[in-house]
Amino acid sequence: MSPLLVTGGRVLRPDMTVQKADVLVDQGAGKIEAVTPRDGGPAHAADEVLDAEGGLVIPGLVNAHTHVAMTLFRGNADDKPLDAWLQEDIWPVEAELRAEDVAAGTRLGVAEMIRSGTTAFGDMYFFMDEVADVVVDTGVRARLGHGCISVGKSDAEAREDFRTGLAFARDHDGRGGGRVRTMFTPHSLTTVDEGHFREFVPKAREDDIPIHYHANETVDEVEPIVEERGKRPLAWADDLGLLSADSYVAHGVHVDAAEMDLLAERNTAVVHCPASNMKLASGMAPVQEMLDAGVTVGLGADGPASNNDLDMFDEMRDAAMLGKLAADDASAVDAPTAVELAGSADALGFDSGRIEAGANADLAVLDLDAPHLTPPHDLVSHLAYAARGSDVRHTVCDGQVLMRDRELLTIDVAAARREATDRANALIDRAEG
């Protein structure tokens, strides 16, 4: 055991209570060894110490659905509904993407996430070999999949895309000492035709590969399926074998009661992306209704082009606020619920999201001395409604310190910003040319 001691602060426990305690981490195993209340007894001996004095130790946040490399598009295409935004602005630029662009965009996004206390993310995009390399190099944890699309492609092109998705999932799972896990990611129920679902979903199931896709994000995605199939989208997804305990969907904005019951019955999680759903005017997901129906719900930022940041504290606040509007109930998606959503690793299948012995040592330390976190009446409330990513002092993933005293240890942030800016400008030039 190579011990790391996080000492001097208060700790957010799994029951949402806050306790003055030290956290002892086995860095070799990447696990939390013990959470010890500070009662004047002897301190644990440790090879490395993180000072949490005056701070709050929380589970590392989980961005369960995103497209990190879209940092390159941040601020380039705004203020449009989803379909127009994709077809007019995003897809034409993505057609010019190169592997090196995705690597640079991902590195910039990972830096942003580490700085704001996010230790795990779920990513569906292109050139995923490069994304996996960045995850391994930077020390974070991720569930990754190559986005597979058939719309606008010949059958041969589409089948090659799906074969690439399966090959990536098979070849990269377990990299980085298990920090990289993979999934099969057909893009959505409206951008993949039935034949490719019928052919490739069983192949993923044969290899026990989890499946992730967009579903019920907008009314324009729901209505065509209902008209063509005579059933709701998630009932159609169930027919295709897409609902299971190791699958999860992104958005779930326009789900009805029967679909919620089906998600709960199949134990299929939904990742709520409140900021993206608001910006693209996609609608308000019925998060409290899903939770009440027994659906596992996580939280995601979606891509930085439709958000436009990767700060999960923003998503917590947005989830709570939007959840109240959607339910017309000020008590819906309350502060503890919002905090749980932002730390939920269940959708990604990681044993993280809680500070207790045996869990993955993924955590962050927040400073509590800012004016916007004063007075400290209720720290859980502050996490949901007042805290910011810039309040994070230290970030730890898999027992390794990724940021100490706001200094990133695994990424040269200045170099990452320069490269991403240069590549983003060249990418836009190619697309416009």
C-alpha positions in Angstrom: 0.0 0.0 0.0 1.3 3.5 -1.0 -0.9 5.7 1.2 -2.3 9.2 0.4 -3.9 11.1 3.3 -6.5 13.8 2.6 -6.6 15.6 5.9 -8.0 18.6 7.7 -11.3 19.0 6.0 -14.9 18.0 6.2 -16.1 15.0 4.2 -19.4 14.5 2.3 -20.6 11.0 3.3 -22.9 8.8 1.2 -25.9 9.7 3.3 -25.4 13.4 2.5 -24.2 14.3 5.9 -20.9 16.2 6.4 -18.3 15.0 8.9 -14.9 16.2 10.0 -12.8 13.3 8.9 -9.6 12.2 7.1 -9.6 10.1 4.0 -6.9 7.5 3.6 -6.2 6.3 0.1 -4.4 3.2 -1.1 -2.7 4.7 -4.2 -1.5 1.3 -5.5 -5.0 -0.1 -5.5 -6.7 3.2 -6.4 -9.2 2.6 -3.6 -10.3 4.4 -0.4 -8.8 2.6 2.5 -10.6 4.3 5.4 -12.6 7.4 6.3 -11.6 8.3 9.9 -13.5 10.9 12.0 -11.0 13.4 13.5 -11.6 13.0 17.2 -8.1 13.8 18.5 -6.7 10.4 17.9 -3.4 9.7 16.1 -3.3 10.6 12.4 -2.6 8.0 9.7 0.9 7.7 8.4 1.1 8.5 4.7 3.7 8.8 1.9 1.7 11.8 0.5 -0.6 14.3 2.1 -3.2 16.6 0.6 -4.2 19.5 2.8 -8.0 19.8 2.9 -8.0 22.4 5.8 -11.1 24.6 5.5 -12.4 22.5 2.6 -15.0 20.0 1.7 -14.0 16.6 0.4 -16.5 15.3 -2.2 -16.7 12.4 -4.6 -15.2 13.2 -8.0 -18.0 14.4 -10.2 -19.2 12.3 -13.2 -19.9 13.8 -16.6 -21.9 10.8 -17.9 -22.6 12.0 -21.4 -20.4 14.3 -23.5 -18.4 14.8 -26.6 -15.3 16.3 -25.1 -13.4 17.1 -28.3 -16.2 19.5 -29.3 -14.3 22.0 -27.2 -12.9 22.9 -30.6 -16.4 24.2 -31.7 -17.1 26.2 -28.5 -18.7 29.5 -29.4 -18.6 28.7 -33.2 -22.3 27.7 -33.6 -24.9 29.0 -31.2 -28.5 29.9 -30.9 -30.1 27.3 -33.2 -32.4 24.3 -32.6 -30.8 20.9 -32.6 -31.6 19.7 -36.2 -30.5 23.0 -37.8 -27.4 23.3 -35.5 -26.3 19.8 -36.5 -26.9 19.9 -40.2 -25.8 23.5 -40.9 -23.0 24.0 -38.4 -21.7 20.8 -36.7 -21.7 18.0 -39.3 -20.0 20.0 -42.0 -17.1 20.9 -39.6 -16.9 17.4 -38.2 -16.4 16.1 -41.8 -13.1 17.9 -41.7 -11.9 16.5 -38.4 -8.5 14.8 -38.1 -7.3 12.5 -35.4 -4.9 15.2 -34.1 -7.8 17.6 -33.8 -9.8 15.2 -31.6 -6.7 14.6 -29.4 -6.2 18.3 -28.9 -9.8 19.0 -28.2 -10.1 16.1 -25.8 -6.9 17.2 -23.9 -8.3 20.7 -23.5 -11.6 19.3 -22.3 -10.0 16.9 -19.8 -8.0 19.8 -18.4 -11.3 21.8 -17.9 -12.9 18.8 -16.2 -10.0 18.1 -13.8 -9.9 21.7 -12.8 -13.6 21.6 -11.9 -13.5 18.3 -10.0 -14.7 15.9 -12.6 -12.9 12.6 -12.5 -15.0 10.4 -14.8 -16.8 10.9 -18.1 -18.7 9.1 -20.8 -17.8 10.0 -24.3 -19.2 9.2 -27.7 -17.3 10.7 -30.7 -14.9 10.0 -33.5 -11.1 9.0 -33.6 -11.7 7.4 -30.2 -8.2 5.7 -30.2 -6.9 9.2 -29.6 -9.4 9.9 -26.9 -8.4 6.7 -25.1 -4.8 7.8 -25.3 -5.6 11.1 -23.7 -7.5 9.4 -20.9 -4.6 7.1 -20.2 -2.1 9.9 -20.2 -4.0 12.3 -18.1 -5.1 10.0 -15.3 -8.9 10.4 -15.5 -11.5 7.6 -15.8 -13.8 7.3 -18.8 -16.4 5.1 -20.6 -15.7 5.5 -24.3 -17.4 4.6 -27.6 -17.0 5.4 -31.3 -20.2 7.1 -32.5 -21.8 5.0 -35.3 -24.1 6.6 -37.9 -25.8 5.3 -41.0 -27.7 8.3 -42.2 -26.1 9.9 -45.2 -23.8 6.9 -45.9 -23.8 4.0 -48.2 -24.5 0.6 -46.7 -20.8 -0.3 -47.1 -19.7 2.9 -45.4 -22.2 2.5 -42.6 -21.2 -1.2 -42.0 -17.5 -0.2 -41.8 -18.4 2.5 -39.3 -20.2 0.0 -37.1 -17.4 -2.5 -37.4 -15.0 0.3 -36.3 -17.2 0.9 -33.2 -17.2 -2.8 -32.2 -13.5 -3.1 -32.8 -12.7 0.0 -30.7 -14.9 -1.4 -27.8 -13.1 -4.8 -27.9 -9.6 -3.5 -28.3 -9.4 -0.6 -25.8 -11.5 -1.9 -22.8 -9.4 -2.0 -19.6 -6.6 0.3 -20.7 -5.0 2.6 -18.2 -5.2 0.0 -15.4 -9.0 -0.3 -15.9 -9.6 3.5 -16.1 -10.7 3.1 -19.7 -13.9 1.1 -20.2 -15.7 0.9 -23.5 -19.2 0.8 -25.0 -20.9 0.4 -28.3 -22.5 3.7 -29.3 -25.0 3.8 -32.2 -25.6 7.5 -32.4 -29.4 7.6 -32.0 -32.7 6.0 -32.9 -33.1 8.4 -35.9 -29.6 8.4 -37.3 -29.2 4.6 -37.5 -31.4 2.5 -39.7 -33.1 -0.7 -38.5 -30.9 -3.1 -40.4 -27.7 -1.9 -38.8 -29.3 -2.1 -35.3 -30.5 -5.7 -36.1 -27.0 -6.7 -37.3 -24.7 -5.1 -34.8 -26.5 -4.9 -31.5 -26.5 -8.7 -31.1 -22.7 -8.7 -31.8 -22.2 -6.2 -29.0 -24.4 -8.3 -26.7 -22.4 -11.4 -27.5 -19.3 -9.7 -26.2 -21.0 -8.1 -23.2 -20.3 -4.6 -24.5 -22.5 -1.9 -22.9 -24.6 0.2 -25.3 -25.2 3.9 -25.2 -27.2 6.2 -27.6 -29.2 9.4 -27.8 -33.0 9.0 -27.4 -36.1 11.1 -27.0 -34.1 14.4 -27.1 -36.6 16.4 -29.2 -40.2 16.1 -30.3 -38.9 15.9 -33.9 -37.1 12.7 -32.9 -40.1 11.1 -31.2 -42.9 11.8 -33.7 -41.4 10.1 -36.8 -40.8 6.9 -34.8 -44.4 6.9 -33.5 -45.7 7.6 -37.0 -43.6 4.9 -38.7 -43.5 2.2 -36.0 -46.8 2.8 -34.2 -45.0 2.8 -30.9 -42.9 5.1 -28.7 -39.2 5.4 -29.3 -38.1 3.4 -26.2 -40.6 0.7 -26.9 -38.9 0.5 -30.3 -35.5 0.5 -28.7 -36.6 -2.4 -26.5 -37.6 -4.4 -29.6 -34.1 -3.8 -30.9 -32.5 -5.1 -27.8 -31.2 -1.7 -26.7 -32.7 -1.6 -23.2 -30.8 -3.5 -20.5 -28.9 -3.0 -17.2 -25.6 -2.3 -19.0 -27.2 0.2 -21.4 -27.9 3.9 -20.9 -29.5 6.6 -23.0 -28.7 10.3 -23.3 -31.3 13.0 -22.7 -34.7 11.3 -22.3 -36.4 14.7 -22.5 -39.7 13.5 -24.1 -40.5 10.3 -22.3 -44.0 9.3 -21.2 -45.0 7.3 -18.2 -45.0 4.0 -20.0 -41.4 4.6 -21.2 -40.3 5.5 -17.7 -41.8 2.3 -16.4 -40.0 0.4 -19.2 -36.6 2.1 -18.3 -37.1 1.2 -14.7 -38.1 -2.4 -15.5 -35.1 -2.9 -17.8 -32.8 -1.0 -15.3 -31.6 1.2 -18.2 -30.2 4.6 -17.0 -30.9 8.0 -18.4 -28.3 10.8 -18.5 -29.9 14.2 -18.1 -28.2 17.1 -19.9 -30.0 20.2 -18.6 -27.8 23.0 -20.0 -27.7 21.5 -23.5 -31.4 20.8 -23.5 -32.1 24.4 -22.5 -29.7 26.0 -25.0 -31.0 23.9 -27.9 -34.6 24.4 -26.7 -35.1 20.7 -26.7 -37.4 20.7 -23.7 -37.4 19.9 -20.0 -36.8 16.3 -19.0 -39.2 15.0 -16.3 -36.3 14.1 -14.0 -38.3 13.9 -10.8 -40.9 11.7 -12.4 -38.2 9.4 -13.7 -36.6 9.2 -10.3 -40.0 8.5 -8.7 -40.6 5.7 -11.2 -37.3 4.1 -10.2 -35.2 5.1 -13.2 -31.5 5.5 -12.6 -30.6 9.1 -13.6 -27.1 10.5 -14.2 -25.9 13.9 -15.2 -24.0 15.1 -18.3 -22.8 18.3 -19.9 -23.2 17.1 -23.5 -20.7 18.6 -25.9 -19.0 21.9 -25.2 -20.5 23.3 -28.4 -24.1 23.0 -27.0 -23.4 24.0 -23.4 -20.7 25.7 -23.6 -18.6 24.4 -20.7 -17.8 21.1 -18.9 -18.3 22.4 -15.4 -20.5 19.8 -13.6 -21.3 22.3 -10.8 -23.2 24.3 -13.5 -25.1 21.1 -14.4 -26.0 20.4 -10.8 -27.6 23.8 -10.5 -29.3 23.6 -13.9 -30.6 20.2 -13.1 -32.2 21.4 -9.8 -33.7 24.5 -11.3 -35.0 22.9 -14.5 -36.3 20.0 -12.6 -38.4 22.3 -10.5 -39.8 24.0 -13.6 -40.5 20.7 -15.3 -42.4 19.4 -12.3 -44.0 22.7 -11.4 -42.8 21.9 -7.9 -40.1 23.8 -5.9 -39.3 20.7 -3.9 -38.5 18.6 -7.0 -34.9 17.6 -7.7 -33.8 19.0 -4.4 -30.2 19.8 -3.4 -29.2 16.3 -2.2 -30.7 14.8 -5.3 -28.8 17.2 -7.6 -25.5 16.4 -5.8 -26.2 12.7 -6.1 -26.9 13.0 -9.9 -23.6 14.8 -10.4 -21.6 12.1 -8.6 -23.5 9.1 -9.9 -21.2 6.6 -11.6 -23.9 3.9 -11.9 -24.7 4.7 -15.6 -21.0 4.3 -16.5 -20.5 1.1 -14.4 -17.8 2.6 -12.2 -17.5 1.9 -8.4 -17.1 5.6 -7.7 -19.3 8.4 -6.6 -19.1 7.9 -2.8 -16.5 8.4 -0.2 -16.3 5.2 1.8 -13.9 2.3 2.3 -13.6 0.1 -0.8 -14.8 2.7 -3.4 -12.6 4.0 -6.1 -10.4 6.8 -4.8 -12.0 9.5 -7.1 -12.5 12.7 -5.1 -12.2 16.5 -5.1 -11.6 19.1 -2.4 -13.4 22.4 -2.5 -12.4 25.5 -0.8 -15.2 27.0 1.3 -13.7 30.4 2.0 -15.3 32.2 -1.0 -18.0 34.9 -0.4 -20.5 32.9 -2.4 -20.1 29.9 -0.1 -20.6 32.0 3.1 -22.2 31.4 5.6 -22.0 27.6 5.7 -25.5 26.9 6.8 -25.9 23.8 4.6 -22.9 22.6 2.5 -25.0 20.3 0.4 -27.2 23.2 -0.6 -24.0 25.1 -1.4 -22.8 22.3 -3.6 -26.0 22.3 -5.6 -26.8 26.0 -5.8 -23.7 28.1 -5.2 -20.4 26.2 -5.8 -18.3 26.6 -8.9 -15.7 24.6 -10.6 -13.2 27.3 -9.8 -13.7 26.4 -6.1 -11.9 23.1 -6.5 -8.5 23.0 -4.8 -7.4 19.4 -5.4 -8.6 16.6 -7.7 -7.8 12.9 -7.2 -8.6 10.0 -9.6 -7.8 6.3 -9.0 -5.7 7.4 -6.0 -3.5 9.7 -8.0 -3.3 13.4 -7.5 -4.2 15.1 -10.8 -4.4 18.6 -9.4 -2.8 20.0 -6.3 -3.5 23.5 -5.1 -5.1 24.3 -8.6 -2.0 23.2 -10.4 -2.6 20.4 -13.0 0.0 17.7 -12.7 -0.8 15.7 -15.8 -1.5 18.3 -18.4 0.4 21.4 -19.6 -2.6 23.7 -19.7 -1.0 26.5 -21.6 0.3 24.2 -24.3 -3.1 22.4 -24.5 -4.9 25.8 -25.0 -2.5 26.9 -27.7 -2.7 23.6 -29.6 -6.5 23.5 -29.4 -6.9 27.1 -30.5 -4.6 26.5 -33.5 -6.3 23.3 -34.5 -9.8 24.8 -34.1 -8.9 27.8 -36.3 -7.5 25.5 -39.0 -10.5 23.2 -38.8 -13.0 26.0 -39.3 -10.9 27.3 -42.2 -11.0 23.9 -43.9 -14.7 23.6 -43.4 -15.4 27.1 -44.8 -13.1 26.4 -47.7 
